[in-house]
Amino acid sequence: MQEPAQAKKLQETLDQLNEDLLSLSDDIWLSIDHNDTDAMQEGVRIKAQYNDQLTAFAQLSKEMTSFISEVSKLEKEEITEDFSLSNRSDVDHQRLIESLNQHTPHSLREEFRYKRPIALEISGKVYQDLITWKAVFHAVMAHFYHTDKERYLSIPNSKLHLSKRGKPLFARTPSGIRVAEEAAGGIYIEVNQSADRIKDRMVEVCQYLGLPIADVKVYFREDRNAGASTI
């Protein structure tokens, strides 16, 4: 039987691999020559085939993650803020600033493709050890559940419920969502999305709940476009 730390590491590896494959999906789409009809048709065929394989892998990954939790007796972790700048001592405040200053804060207006996160800051509250974009998404949802519960719980009944193509992104049940995970407050979210698509969902949630995008900062631990870690 896997030790809890090893089991958690396996789950994180699966999540990161899935996010890497989703980034490759974006690359495939961007590489298609949309001005060449033949090339576009071939590119769309390849992309459709890749999407089918990616969805199958994402579902298998989810099942494997659940199985690892079961055999290793891992309990679902509750997302809590590690620090709140408004209620910590000056010493804790300074320690946090010094820690985060090792990284550059990034806005939700930036491109997140091939970036890997480490922390999230929302209105002075910091959530650390978030090493996948899915984890960042869950932290955003948990934050609003605790700070604006009533409006947050209305998300499944809002315009955010469906994608532009009519597919559910937020719902009270997992039915209809390709790869659903339960977020704070019993809201199910679509997690089979690339870093940039997850970023778009977070922007939409912030806007719906009236939070300025400037109040959200993300810290990266790795930028693979730069060819080196930011740590």
GUTI-489339 format. One line per 10 residues: number of its first residue (from 0); their letters; for each residue x, y, z of N, C-alpha, C, O. Coordinates in steps of 0.02 Angstrom, whole numbers. Example, Ala and Ser with C-alpha at 12.3 -4.5 7.8 and 13.67 -1.06 7.14 Angstrom:
0> as> 660,-284,390,615,-225,390,660,-165,390,712,-166,423 ~ 642,-112,354,684,-53,357,645,2,394,670,57,402
END
This chain:
0> mqepaqakkl> 42,-60,0,0,0,0,44,63,0,94,66,35 ~ 24,111,-39,63,173,-44,56,214,20,3,218,50 ~ 112,245,40,109,294,94,70,355,70,70,370,11 ~ 36,390,116,-4,448,96,34,499,54,7,524,4 ~ 97,515,73,135,564,35,150,540,-35,147,579,-83 ~ 165,475,-42,179,447,-108,116,445,-150,117,459,-210 ~ 60,427,-118,-3,425,-154,-23,494,-180,-45,502,-237 ~ -15,544,-137,-31,613,-157,13,635,-216,-10,669,-261 ~ 77,615,-213,123,632,-267,100,601,-333,104,632,-385 ~ 78,539,-330,53,505,-391,-8,542,-419,-13,551,-480
10> qetldqlned> -53,563,-376,-112,600,-398,-92,666,-431,-119,685,-482 ~ -44,701,-401,-21,764,-429,13,754,-496,6,795,-541 ~ 49,698,-503,82,683,-567,30,672,-621,37,695,-678 ~ -23,635,-605,-77,624,-653,-109,690,-673,-123,702,-732 ~ -122,733,-624,-153,798,-639,-108,841,-684,-133,873,-730 ~ -44,841,-669,2,882,-709,9,855,-780,12,893,-828 ~ 11,789,-786,15,759,-853,-47,777,-894,-42,794,-953 ~ -105,774,-862,-166,792,-897,-165,864,-920,-187,880,-975 ~ -140,909,-877,-136,980,-896,-86,991,-952,-96,1034,-995 ~ -31,953,-952,17,959,-1007,-14,937,-1073,-4,968,-1125
20> llslsddiwl> -53,883,-1070,-87,859,-1131,-138,909,-1155,-149,916,-1216 ~ -171,944,-1110,-219,996,-1129,-183,1055,-1161,-210,1085,-1208 ~ -123,1071,-1138,-84,1124,-1169,-64,1105,-1240,-63,1147,-1285 ~ -46,1041,-1249,-30,1017,-1315,-90,1023,-1362,-82,1037,-1421 ~ -149,1012,-1334,-210,1020,-1374,-216,1091,-1401,-234,1102,-1458 ~ -200,1140,-1358,-200,1210,-1381,-149,1221,-1436,-161,1257,-1485 ~ -90,1190,-1428,-37,1197,-1478,-58,1169,-1546,-45,1199,-1598 ~ -91,1111,-1544,-114,1080,-1606,-162,1127,-1642,-157,1135,-1703 ~ -208,1157,-1606,-256,1202,-1636,-223,1264,-1665,-239,1286,-1721 ~ -175,1292,-1628,-141,1353,-1650,-95,1340,-1709,-80,1386,-1747
30> sidhndtdam> -73,1277,-1718,-27,1261,-1773,-63,1250,-1840,-30,1247,-1892 ~ -128,1246,-1838,-166,1235,-1900,-166,1298,-1943,-179,1353,-1919 ~ -152,1289,-2007,-155,1344,-2055,-228,1354,-2076,-253,1318,-2119 ~ -261,1403,-2046,-332,1413,-2059,-345,1447,-2126,-403,1454,-2146 ~ -292,1467,-2161,-301,1497,-2227,-293,1446,-2284,-303,1462,-2342 ~ -273,1385,-2266,-266,1331,-2314,-321,1280,-2300,-319,1246,-2249 ~ -369,1275,-2345,-427,1232,-2333,-408,1160,-2320,-433,1129,-2272 ~ -363,1132,-2361,-343,1062,-2353,-308,1052,-2286,-321,1004,-2250 ~ -262,1099,-2270,-225,1094,-2207,-273,1101,-2148,-265,1068,-2097 ~ -321,1145,-2154,-369,1156,-2100,-411,1094,-2088,-422,1074,-2031
40> qegvrikaqy> -434,1063,-2142,-475,1003,-2135,-436,945,-2103,-462,909,-2061 ~ -373,938,-2125,-331,886,-2095,-316,902,-2022,-316,858,-1979 ~ -304,966,-2007,-291,986,-1939,-350,975,-1893,-342,952,-1837 ~ -410,990,-1917,-471,979,-1879,-481,904,-1866,-503,885,-1812 ~ -465,863,-1915,-471,790,-1906,-425,766,-1851,-444,727,-1808 ~ -363,790,-1854,-313,770,-1803,-335,795,-1734,-330,759,-1684 ~ -359,857,-1732,-379,886,-1668,-439,849,-1639,-441,837,-1578 ~ -487,829,-1680,-544,792,-1656,-523,724,-1628,-548,702,-1576 ~ -476,692,-1662,-451,627,-1639,-415,636,-1573,-423,596,-1527 ~ -375,688,-1568,-338,701,-1506,-386,716,-1449,-376,693,-1393
50> ndqltafaql> -439,754,-1464,-488,771,-1412,-520,708,-1383,-528,703,-1322 ~ -537,661,-1426,-567,598,-1403,-519,560,-1357,-539,535,-1305 ~ -456,557,-1377,-406,522,-1336,-395,558,-1270,-386,527,-1218 ~ -394,624,-1273,-382,664,-1213,-439,657,-1163,-427,651,-1103 ~ -501,656,-1188,-558,647,-1143,-556,579,-1110,-571,573,-1051 ~ -537,528,-1148,-532,461,-1120,-477,458,-1067,-487,427,-1015 ~ -420,490,-1080,-366,491,-1031,-387,528,-968,-373,506,-912 ~ -421,585,-977,-443,625,-919,-490,585,-875,-486,589,-813 ~ -535,547,-905,-582,507,-866,-546,451,-830,-560,436,-772 ~ -498,419,-866,-459,366,-834,-417,394,-777,-412,363,-724
60> skemtsfise> -388,453,-788,-348,485,-736,-390,499,-674,-367,489,-617 ~ -451,522,-685,-496,536,-628,-511,472,-590,-511,472,-528 ~ -524,418,-626,-539,354,-594,-478,328,-556,-485,300,-502 ~ -418,336,-585,-357,315,-552,-345,355,-488,-324,328,-437 ~ -359,421,-492,-351,463,-433,-397,441,-377,-376,438,-319 ~ -459,425,-394,-506,401,-343,-484,334,-314,-489,322,-254 ~ -458,291,-358,-434,225,-335,-375,232,-288,-371,198,-237 ~ -329,278,-305,-270,289,-262,-292,314,-194,-266,293,-143 ~ -342,359,-193,-368,385,-129,-398,328,-88,-389,326,-27 ~ -433,284,-122,-466,229,-87,-416,181,-56,-421,164,3
70> vsklekeeit> -368,158,-96,-321,108,-70,-271,138,-21,-245,102,22 ~ -259,203,-26,-211,236,20,-245,271,77,-213,301,120 ~ -313,267,77,-353,298,130,-339,373,136,-334,400,191 ~ -333,406,78,-324,478,78,-391,512,85,-439,494,51 ~ -394,562,128,-455,601,136,-450,664,94,-396,691,84 ~ -507,687,70,-509,748,31,-487,807,74,-513,818,129 ~ -439,845,49,-413,902,87,-458,963,78,-481,979,23 ~ -471,996,133,-510,1058,130,-463,1116,116,-411,1122,147 ~ -482,1157,68,-441,1214,50,-451,1270,100,-508,1293,111 ~ -398,1292,131,-401,1348,178,-347,1397,161,-298,1380,129
80> edfslsnrsd> -357,1459,182,-306,1510,169,-247,1498,216,-256,1486,275 ~ -187,1501,189,-127,1492,230,-112,1554,271,-89,1550,328 ~ -125,1610,241,-115,1674,274,-170,1722,253,-196,1716,197 ~ -188,1767,296,-231,1823,277,-195,1886,298,-183,1897,357 ~ -178,1929,249,-139,1988,264,-176,2035,310,-145,2078,342 ~ -242,2027,315,-281,2074,356,-281,2055,429,-296,2097,472 ~ -265,1992,445,-270,1973,516,-208,1938,543,-210,1910,598 ~ -153,1939,506,-92,1910,531,-49,1963,564,-59,2023,552 ~ -2,1942,605,43,1989,637,90,2020,586,96,1994,530 ~ 123,2073,605,171,2105,560,227,2057,540,251,2059,484
90> vdhqrliesl> 247,2014,588,300,1966,574,278,1916,521,314,1903,473 ~ 218,1889,531,192,1841,482,181,1874,414,194,1844,362 ~ 159,1936,416,148,1974,355,215,1980,317,217,1969,256 ~ 267,1998,352,332,2007,321,360,1941,294,389,1939,240 ~ 350,1887,331,373,1822,308,338,1802,244,369,1775,198 ~ 273,1815,241,236,1799,181,261,1839,122,272,1811,68 ~ 270,1904,131,293,1947,77,362,1923,52,374,1921,-8 ~ 406,1907,100,473,1884,81,469,1819,41,506,1808,-7 ~ 423,1775,62,415,1711,27,389,1722,-44,416,1694,-92 ~ 338,1764,-50,309,1775,-116,354,1817,-161,349,1812,-222
100> nqhtphslre> 397,1856,-132,443,1897,-171,494,1856,-209,529,1881,-253 ~ 498,1791,-192,542,1747,-231,512,1735,-301,547,1711,-346 ~ 449,1750,-309,413,1740,-371,385,1807,-395,379,1854,-356 ~ 368,1809,-457,337,1869,-485,262,1859,-488,239,1809,-515 ~ 222,1906,-461,149,1899,-465,126,1908,-537,152,1950,-574 ~ 76,1868,-556,50,1871,-624,-25,1883,-622,-60,1861,-576 ~ -49,1917,-672,-120,1935,-677,-159,1882,-715,-131,1844,-754 ~ -224,1880,-703,-268,1835,-741,-277,1858,-813,-311,1825,-852 ~ -247,1915,-830,-250,1939,-899,-195,1910,-941,-194,1919,-1002 ~ -147,1874,-910,-91,1846,-947,-108,1777,-975,-159,1747,-959
110> efrykrpial> -64,1753,-1018,-70,1685,-1044,-38,1637,-995,17,1650,-971 ~ -73,1581,-981,-48,1534,-931,-23,1469,-963,-1,1424,-927 ~ -25,1465,-1028,-4,1403,-1061,69,1388,-1046,112,1432,-1052 ~ 83,1326,-1027,150,1303,-1008,179,1339,-946,239,1342,-937 ~ 134,1365,-905,154,1391,-840,128,1343,-787,77,1310,-796 ~ 165,1339,-731,142,1297,-676,138,1340,-612,185,1376,-596 ~ 82,1334,-576,71,1378,-519,103,1352,-454,126,1295,-450 ~ 105,1397,-405,127,1377,-338,83,1410,-284,75,1382,-230 ~ 56,1469,-300,15,1503,-250,-35,1551,-283,-26,1571,-341 ~ -87,1567,-246,-139,1612,-269,-153,1663,-215,-156,1646,-156
120> eisgkvyqdl> -161,1726,-235,-178,1779,-187,-242,1813,-211,-247,1836,-268 ~ -292,1816,-166,-355,1849,-182,-370,1899,-126,-382,1880,-69 ~ -369,1962,-144,-386,2015,-96,-347,2008,-31,-375,2017,23 ~ -283,1992,-36,-240,1988,23,-239,1920,56,-200,1910,103 ~ -280,1873,35,-280,1806,63,-241,1760,16,-252,1760,-44 ~ -194,1723,45,-148,1683,5,-160,1609,14,-165,1584,71 ~ -164,1574,-41,-172,1501,-41,-108,1472,-72,-92,1486,-130 ~ -73,1430,-34,-9,1404,-57,-13,1330,-74,-63,1297,-62 ~ 43,1305,-103,50,1234,-121,-4,1212,-171,-30,1157,-166 ~ -19,1256,-218,-66,1240,-272,-23,1226,-334,-2,1272,-368
130> itwkavfhav> -12,1163,-349,37,1148,-401,6,1130,-468,41,1115,-516 ~ -61,1131,-472,-95,1121,-536,-147,1176,-544,-169,1206,-495 ~ -166,1189,-606,-217,1241,-618,-285,1219,-592,-326,1260,-573 ~ -297,1155,-592,-359,1129,-563,-363,1147,-489,-415,1166,-464 ~ -306,1140,-454,-304,1158,-383,-316,1232,-373,-350,1252,-325 ~ -289,1274,-417,-300,1346,-413,-374,1361,-423,-402,1403,-387 ~ -406,1328,-471,-477,1337,-484,-518,1320,-422,-563,1357,-403 ~ -502,1263,-391,-537,1243,-330,-527,1295,-274,-574,1309,-237 ~ -467,1324,-270,-454,1375,-218,-496,1438,-230,-521,1467,-182 ~ -503,1458,-293,-545,1516,-309,-617,1502,-288,-649,1545,-259
140> mahfyhtdke> -641,1443,-304,-710,1426,-286,-719,1424,-210,-769,1448,-184 ~ -671,1395,-175,-675,1391,-102,-673,1461,-71,-709,1475,-23 ~ -632,1505,-100,-628,1573,-74,-696,1608,-77,-718,1637,-27 ~ -729,1604,-134,-793,1638,-140,-848,1604,-100,-895,1637,-78 ~ -842,1539,-90,-891,1504,-49,-890,1531,22,-941,1537,55 ~ -830,1548,46,-823,1573,115,-833,1648,121,-848,1673,175 ~ -825,1685,65,-830,1758,70,-895,1787,42,-915,1842,61 ~ -928,1751,-3,-990,1775,-33,-1034,1715,-49,-1052,1702,-107 ~ -1050,1678,4,-1082,1612,-4,-1147,1615,-44,-1157,1574,-89 ~ -1191,1661,-28,-1257,1663,-60,-1252,1672,-135,-1282,1636,-174
150> rylsipnskl> -1213,1721,-155,-1206,1734,-227,-1165,1679,-261,-1180,1659,-317 ~ -1116,1653,-226,-1075,1599,-253,-1119,1539,-270,-1111,1508,-323 ~ -1166,1522,-226,-1208,1463,-236,-1257,1472,-293,-1290,1425,-315 ~ -1263,1534,-319,-1308,1547,-375,-1274,1535,-442,-1306,1540,-494 ~ -1209,1520,-442,-1172,1511,-505,-1204,1460,-552,-1210,1473,-612 ~ -1225,1401,-527,-1255,1352,-573,-1319,1376,-607,-1340,1347,-657 ~ -1350,1428,-579,-1411,1454,-609,-1398,1518,-650,-1445,1550,-674 ~ -1334,1535,-658,-1316,1597,-693,-1296,1582,-765,-1297,1525,-788 ~ -1277,1635,-800,-1254,1628,-869,-1188,1590,-873,-1168,1568,-927 ~ -1153,1583,-817,-1090,1546,-816,-1101,1471,-822,-1055,1434,-837
160> hlskrgkplf> -1162,1449,-811,-1179,1378,-809,-1157,1341,-873,-1131,1285,-869 ~ -1167,1372,-930,-1152,1339,-993,-1096,1373,-1031,-1085,1434,-1025 ~ -1059,1334,-1069,-1008,1361,-1113,-1041,1392,-1175,-1102,1386,-1183 ~ -1002,1424,-1217,-1030,1453,-1278,-1060,1400,-1324,-1103,1415,-1365 ~ -1038,1338,-1315,-1064,1283,-1356,-1120,1245,-1321,-1141,1193,-1344 ~ -1143,1273,-1265,-1199,1243,-1230,-1182,1184,-1185,-1227,1147,-1166 ~ -1118,1175,-1169,-1099,1120,-1125,-1093,1146,-1053,-1066,1200,-1042 ~ -1117,1107,-1004,-1115,1130,-935,-1044,1136,-907,-1002,1092,-917 ~ -1032,1191,-873,-967,1204,-841,-974,1205,-765,-927,1187,-729 ~ -1032,1227,-741,-1047,1229,-669,-1116,1200,-660,-1163,1218,-696
170> artpsgirva> -1125,1155,-612,-1190,1123,-603,-1197,1096,-532,-1149,1090,-495 ~ -1260,1079,-515,-1275,1050,-450,-1260,975,-449,-1252,945,-395 ~ -1257,945,-508,-1242,874,-513,-1188,865,-567,-1180,909,-609 ~ -1152,809,-566,-1099,799,-617,-1126,780,-685,-1088,777,-733 ~ -1191,767,-690,-1221,745,-753,-1210,796,-809,-1224,856,-800 ~ -1184,772,-865,-1174,815,-923,-1106,847,-927,-1085,870,-980 ~ -1070,849,-872,-1002,878,-871,-953,823,-891,-955,768,-863 ~ -908,837,-938,-863,786,-963,-822,755,-907,-825,694,-896 ~ -783,796,-872,-744,772,-815,-760,818,-756,-732,873,-751 ~ -805,796,-714,-831,839,-660,-795,825,-594,-778,767,-578
180> eeaaggiyie> -784,877,-556,-759,871,-487,-801,916,-443,-822,970,-464 ~ -812,894,-382,-852,933,-336,-810,987,-303,-760,973,-271 ~ -830,1050,-312,-796,1106,-281,-833,1125,-216,-879,1090,-196 ~ -812,1179,-185,-841,1201,-123,-917,1212,-130,-940,1236,-182 ~ -954,1195,-78,-1025,1207,-79,-1065,1159,-122,-1124,1171,-135 ~ -1034,1105,-144,-1070,1055,-183,-1082,1075,-256,-1125,1046,-289 ~ -1044,1123,-281,-1049,1142,-352,-999,1100,-391,-940,1095,-373 ~ -1023,1069,-445,-979,1029,-487,-950,1072,-543,-986,1112,-573 ~ -886,1064,-556,-852,1105,-607,-818,1060,-658,-799,1004,-643 ~ -812,1086,-719,-775,1052,-772,-701,1064,-762,-678,1121,-763
190> vnqsadrikd> -662,1010,-752,-591,1018,-740,-548,996,-798,-487,1005,-798 ~ -579,967,-849,-540,945,-907,-530,1003,-955,-557,1004,-1011 ~ -492,1053,-932,-480,1114,-970,-406,1133,-964,-373,1118,-915 ~ -381,1166,-1016,-311,1188,-1015,-303,1245,-966,-352,1272,-940 ~ -241,1263,-952,-227,1317,-905,-262,1382,-925,-291,1416,-883 ~ -260,1399,-989,-292,1461,-1011,-367,1457,-1007,-400,1508,-993 ~ -397,1398,-1019,-469,1392,-1013,-491,1396,-939,-542,1426,-923 ~ -452,1367,-895,-466,1373,-824,-460,1445,-802,-501,1470,-762 ~ -409,1479,-827,-402,1551,-812,-463,1589,-834,-488,1633,-798 ~ -489,1574,-894,-549,1608,-918,-608,1596,-871,-647,1641,-858
200> rmvevcqylg> -615,1534,-847,-670,1519,-801,-662,1559,-736,-711,1584,-709 ~ -600,1566,-711,-589,1603,-650,-605,1677,-659,-633,1709,-615 ~ -587,1704,-717,-603,1774,-733,-679,1783,-732,-704,1832,-705 ~ -714,1737,-763,-787,1742,-766,-819,1739,-697,-866,1775,-682 ~ -792,1695,-655,-818,1689,-586,-805,1754,-548,-850,1779,-513 ~ -745,1781,-554,-729,1844,-520,-774,1901,-543,-799,1939,-502 ~ -784,1905,-607,-827,1958,-634,-899,1949,-611,-932,1998,-594 ~ -923,1889,-610,-991,1875,-588,-1001,1895,-515,-1054,1921,-496 ~ -950,1883,-474,-955,1897,-403,-929,1967,-385,-924,1984,-326 ~ -914,2006,-436,-897,2076,-425,-828,2090,-398,-816,2142,-367
210> lpiadvkvyf> -781,2044,-408,-713,2055,-384,-669,2080,-440,-666,2048,-493 ~ -635,2137,-432,-590,2163,-484,-535,2112,-499,-507,2082,-454 ~ -521,2101,-563,-470,2054,-583,-402,2073,-554,-360,2029,-541 ~ -391,2138,-543,-327,2161,-516,-316,2136,-444,-260,2136,-420 ~ -369,2114,-411,-363,2089,-342,-341,2017,-339,-332,1989,-285 ~ -331,1986,-397,-310,1916,-400,-239,1912,-429,-226,1939,-483 ~ -195,1878,-394,-127,1868,-417,-110,1794,-414,-129,1759,-368 ~ -73,1772,-464,-51,1702,-467,25,1701,-468,56,1743,-501 ~ 54,1654,-432,127,1647,-430,146,1582,-463,117,1529,-448 ~ 195,1586,-507,217,1527,-545,278,1495,-511,319,1529,-481
220> redrnagast> 281,1429,-516,342,1394,-494,384,1372,-554,442,1354,-547 ~ 353,1374,-614,389,1352,-673,359,1383,-735,298,1387,-742 ~ 403,1405,-779,381,1431,-845,421,1391,-897,479,1406,-910 ~ 389,1341,-925,425,1297,-972,440,1331,-1038,481,1307,-1077 ~ 407,1387,-1051,424,1426,-1110,491,1459,-1102,528,1471,-1150 ~ 508,1474,-1039,571,1507,-1024,628,1457,-1018,687,1475,-1018 ~ 609,1393,-1012,659,1341,-1010,692,1330,-943,742,1294,-937 ~ 662,1361,-891,691,1352,-824,639,1367,-772,589,1400,-785 ~ 651,1341,-712,606,1352,-657,614,1423,-631,668,1453,-635 ~ 558,1450,-603,561,1517,-574,579,1514,-500,586,1566,-468
230> i> 586,1454,-474,602,1448,-402,676,1461,-391,700,1459,-334
END
